[in-house]
Amino acid sequence: MSSAYLTSDDMKMIERLLAEARKGRPYASSDVETAQARLLIHAFESHMPTEAELRDLLAEHVQSRMILAQSYQRWENEGGAPRSER
């Protein structure tokens, strides 16, 4: 990863990391995967040097999304935002 240009090996690594993140989560949407791919590509372009660091970054991103989704679901279950009557 010495260059800021993605090689086919770099793209294979990114796909491998995305596949790892996808395991156990069959509900992942293409929008989520696109955002994850962009995150990895941006990190790569910012010279994040190792696959392990990219893996950790992606794991943190996935965890953050899960926490946000759980919080939103709990909020909705508790009544969510007040709805206006028309």
C-alpha positions in Angstrom: 0.0 0.0 0.0 2.8 2.4 -0.8 0.8 4.3 -3.5 -2.4 6.3 -3.1 -3.8 4.4 -6.2 -5.8 1.2 -5.6 -4.4 -1.9 -7.2 -6.3 -5.0 -7.9 -4.7 -6.5 -4.8 -5.9 -3.5 -2.8 -9.5 -3.9 -4.1 -9.4 -7.7 -3.3 -8.4 -6.8 0.2 -11.2 -4.3 0.5 -13.7 -6.9 -0.8 -12.4 -9.4 1.6 -12.8 -7.0 4.5 -16.4 -6.2 3.4 -17.1 -9.9 3.1 -15.9 -10.4 6.7 -18.1 -7.6 7.9 -21.1 -9.0 6.0 -20.9 -12.4 7.7 -23.8 -13.0 10.1 -25.6 -9.9 8.8 -27.6 -11.0 5.7 -29.8 -7.9 6.0 -27.0 -5.5 5.0 -28.2 -3.1 2.2 -26.2 -2.1 -0.8 -26.3 1.5 0.7 -24.6 0.2 3.8 -22.0 -1.7 1.9 -21.3 1.3 -0.4 -20.7 3.5 2.7 -18.4 0.8 4.1 -16.5 0.5 0.9 -16.1 4.3 0.7 -14.9 4.4 4.3 -12.2 1.8 3.5 -11.2 3.5 0.3 -10.9 6.9 2.0 -8.8 5.4 4.8 -6.6 3.7 2.2 -6.2 7.0 0.4 -5.3 8.6 3.7 -2.4 6.2 4.0 -3.9 3.8 6.6 -1.0 1.3 6.2 -2.2 -2.1 7.3 -5.1 -4.5 6.6 -5.4 -4.9 10.4 -6.0 -1.2 10.8 -8.6 -1.2 8.0 -10.3 -4.2 9.6 -10.4 -2.4 13.0 -11.8 0.7 11.4 -14.5 -1.2 9.7 -15.4 -3.1 12.9 -15.7 0.2 14.7 -18.0 1.5 12.0 -20.2 -1.6 12.0 -20.4 -1.4 15.8 -21.4 2.3 15.7 -24.1 1.6 13.1 -25.5 -1.3 15.3 -25.6 0.9 18.4 -27.3 3.7 16.5 -29.9 1.2 15.0 -30.6 -0.3 18.4 -31.0 3.2 20.0 -33.4 4.2 17.2 -35.4 1.0 17.6 -35.6 1.6 21.4 -36.7 5.1 20.8 -39.4 4.0 18.4 -40.6 1.3 20.8 -40.9 4.0 23.5 -43.2 6.0 21.3 -40.7 7.9 19.2 -41.4 11.5 18.2 -44.9 12.9 18.9 -47.0 12.7 15.8 -49.1 15.7 14.8 -52.8 15.3 14.4 -54.2 16.7 11.1 
